[in-house]
């Protein structure tokens, strides 16, 4: 799989990924990581956790990858064609404020995307997803309807899905992503928080330790 380290691209195979993961208690994958702020923040607060930030845009993650600590890796990939090296690796997954084709795939239950996301998780994994109302409106959906559509798609894949919760301006300000801060000061600061998990004996990464209490 292609990874970014500053201005350089490098290929990491399954054996090399295994070597990097061996020193950590669990792995978390941040889908559509953008500028990488969430991934870097999670790695800083959880040094025992290996965090993988994944985005289709190389330029988005270059700056963050320059200052990434040893427990962060930035991967370039499209969510509809995820690297096989990542399959079954994640104890935790996050999808923070998707838009465009990714959001459309989530609300329309596109198998290539939903099956791929779920396939990243190991037994007992936990998925956290946040969607903002304005992004849903551009696709002709409301916050409530979009949340119900996403929830149905996750349930179809055997996940336990909690009822979505509405995040207000104050909650958005506490989330360590650049986009959350912008939304908090926008015209429509509402967002939807959805949590899903696959029951298993293996523990999942606790979201409250990554996102400052959202969903706690």
Secondary structure, DSSP 8 states (H G I E B T S, - for coil): -EEEETTEEEE--HHHHHHHHTTSSEEEEEET-TTSHHHHHHHHH-TTEEEEEEES-HHHHHHHHHT--TTEEEEE--TTS--GGGTT-EEEEEEES--HHHHHHHHTT-HHHHHHHHHTEEEEEEEEEEEEHHHHHHTT--HHHHHHHHHHHHHHTT-EE---EEE-HHHHHTS-SHHHHHHHTSS---EEEEEEE---SS----GGGTTTTTT-
